[in-house]
């Protein structure tokens, strides 16, 4: 009897995972500095000022499914790629815990590698363009080694 219940439970789990899109994280391999710079639409250093968790309402999500993201307000210290002409920027990421969200901490400084997006998730509705990062990008706590690499790269290379 226990074997039959275990079999049914596993079968149900497999069927459910096939039926709906997956929202889990998967970062494959390690990229080079060049690849990360080319992939990023914007690279800047900044200090995290605040965090706001918000819910996404989208008709393409299953009924009752509550997808949430984090919106961080970041005080810009220096732009390395694509200057935005603003003192602060909003950076969106997932919550973390398996969905690739970057674990920013308030009042800490970071080098943020980010992309522009118009979708909160792959098949989501189009929204106003925003800046997005996650743990699969090169975003990290600010450090001299990374700053030196960026300065050297942008001194000798046009992206």
C-alpha positions as CSV (number, residue, x, y, z in Angstrom):
1,X,0.0,0.0,0.0
2,X,2.8,2.4,0.9
3,X,4.5,1.6,-2.4
4,X,1.4,2.4,-4.3
5,X,0.9,5.8,-2.6
6,X,4.6,6.7,-3.2
7,X,4.2,5.8,-6.9
8,X,1.1,7.9,-7.2
9,X,2.7,10.9,-5.4
10,X,5.8,10.7,-7.7
11,X,3.6,10.4,-10.8
12,X,1.6,13.4,-9.8
13,X,4.7,15.4,-9.2
14,X,6.1,14.6,-12.6
15,X,2.8,15.4,-14.4
16,X,2.5,18.7,-12.6
17,X,6.1,19.7,-13.5
18,X,5.4,19.0,-17.2
19,X,2.0,20.9,-17.2
20,X,3.2,24.3,-16.1
21,X,6.2,26.5,-16.9
22,X,9.0,26.3,-14.5
23,X,10.2,29.4,-12.6
24,X,13.3,27.9,-11.0
25,X,16.9,29.1,-11.5
26,X,19.5,27.5,-13.6
27,X,22.9,29.1,-14.2
28,X,25.1,26.9,-16.4
29,X,28.8,27.3,-16.5
30,X,31.1,30.2,-15.7
31,X,31.4,33.1,-18.1
32,X,34.4,35.4,-18.9
33,X,34.6,39.1,-18.1
34,X,34.2,39.9,-21.8
35,X,31.0,37.7,-22.1
36,X,29.5,39.4,-19.0
37,X,30.3,42.9,-20.2
38,X,28.9,42.2,-23.6
39,X,25.7,40.6,-22.2
40,X,25.0,43.4,-19.8
41,X,23.1,46.4,-21.1
42,X,24.2,48.5,-18.1
43,X,27.1,48.2,-15.6
44,X,27.4,50.5,-12.6
45,X,28.4,50.6,-9.0
46,X,25.9,51.7,-6.4
47,X,24.6,51.6,-2.8
48,X,21.3,49.9,-2.0
49,X,18.9,52.4,-0.5
50,X,15.7,50.5,-0.1
51,X,13.8,47.3,-1.0
52,X,10.2,46.9,-2.1
53,X,8.5,43.5,-2.7
54,X,5.7,43.7,-5.3
55,X,3.3,41.2,-6.8
56,X,2.8,40.6,-10.5
57,X,-0.6,40.3,-12.0
58,X,-0.5,38.7,-15.4
59,X,-3.2,36.8,-17.3
60,X,-0.7,34.3,-18.5
61,X,0.0,33.1,-14.9
62,X,-2.1,30.2,-13.5
63,X,-5.1,31.3,-11.6
64,X,-4.2,32.0,-8.0
65,X,-0.5,32.0,-8.7
66,X,1.2,34.9,-6.9
67,X,4.5,35.8,-8.5
68,X,6.6,38.4,-6.6
69,X,9.7,40.4,-7.3
70,X,12.0,42.7,-5.5
71,X,12.5,46.3,-6.5
72,X,15.7,47.9,-5.1
73,X,16.4,51.6,-5.2
74,X,20.1,52.1,-5.9
75,X,22.2,55.2,-5.4
76,X,24.5,55.3,-8.4
77,X,28.2,55.8,-7.6
78,X,29.7,55.3,-11.1
79,X,28.5,54.1,-14.5
80,X,30.9,51.8,-16.4
81,X,28.6,50.9,-19.3
82,X,25.7,53.0,-20.6
83,X,25.2,56.1,-18.5
84,X,21.6,56.7,-17.4
85,X,22.0,60.4,-16.3
86,X,20.3,59.7,-13.0
87,X,21.5,59.6,-9.4
88,X,19.3,56.7,-8.5
89,X,18.0,53.6,-10.4
90,X,15.5,50.9,-9.7
91,X,16.8,47.4,-10.1
92,X,14.4,44.4,-10.3
93,X,15.4,40.9,-9.2
94,X,13.6,37.8,-8.1
95,X,13.1,37.0,-4.4
96,X,15.9,34.4,-4.2
97,X,15.6,30.9,-2.7
98,X,15.8,29.1,-6.0
99,X,14.6,31.7,-8.5
100,X,18.0,33.4,-9.1
101,X,17.1,36.6,-7.2
102,X,20.2,38.5,-6.2
103,X,20.5,38.9,-2.3
104,X,21.2,42.6,-2.1
105,X,21.6,44.1,1.4
106,X,20.4,47.6,2.3
107,X,23.3,50.2,2.7
108,X,25.8,47.8,1.0
109,X,27.7,48.7,-2.2
110,X,27.6,46.6,-5.3
111,X,28.9,46.4,-8.9
112,X,25.7,45.7,-10.8
113,X,25.7,44.0,-14.2
114,X,22.1,44.2,-15.5
115,X,19.9,43.9,-18.6
116,X,16.9,45.9,-19.7
117,X,13.7,43.9,-19.9
118,X,10.0,44.5,-20.7
119,X,8.8,41.2,-19.3
120,X,8.8,40.1,-15.6
121,X,9.0,36.5,-16.8
122,X,9.6,34.8,-20.1
123,X,6.1,34.7,-21.5
124,X,4.7,37.6,-19.5
125,X,2.9,40.6,-20.7
126,X,5.0,43.6,-21.9
127,X,5.5,46.2,-19.2
128,X,7.5,49.4,-19.0
129,X,11.2,48.8,-19.6
130,X,13.1,48.1,-16.4
131,X,16.6,47.1,-15.2
132,X,17.0,43.5,-14.1
133,X,19.8,41.4,-12.5
134,X,20.1,38.0,-10.9
135,X,22.7,35.6,-9.5
136,X,23.5,34.3,-13.0
137,X,24.9,37.7,-14.0
138,X,28.3,39.1,-12.7
139,X,26.7,41.4,-10.1
140,X,28.7,41.3,-6.8
141,X,29.7,43.3,-3.7
142,X,31.9,46.2,-4.7
143,X,35.6,45.3,-4.6
144,X,38.9,46.8,-5.9
145,X,39.8,43.9,-8.1
146,X,36.5,44.1,-10.1
147,X,36.7,47.9,-10.3
148,X,40.3,47.6,-11.7
149,X,39.2,45.0,-14.3
150,X,36.3,47.3,-15.4
151,X,38.5,50.4,-15.6
152,X,41.1,48.5,-17.6
153,X,38.4,47.0,-20.0
154,X,36.7,50.3,-20.7
155,X,39.9,52.2,-21.1
156,X,41.1,49.9,-23.9
157,X,37.8,48.6,-25.4
158,X,34.7,50.2,-26.9
159,X,31.5,48.2,-26.2
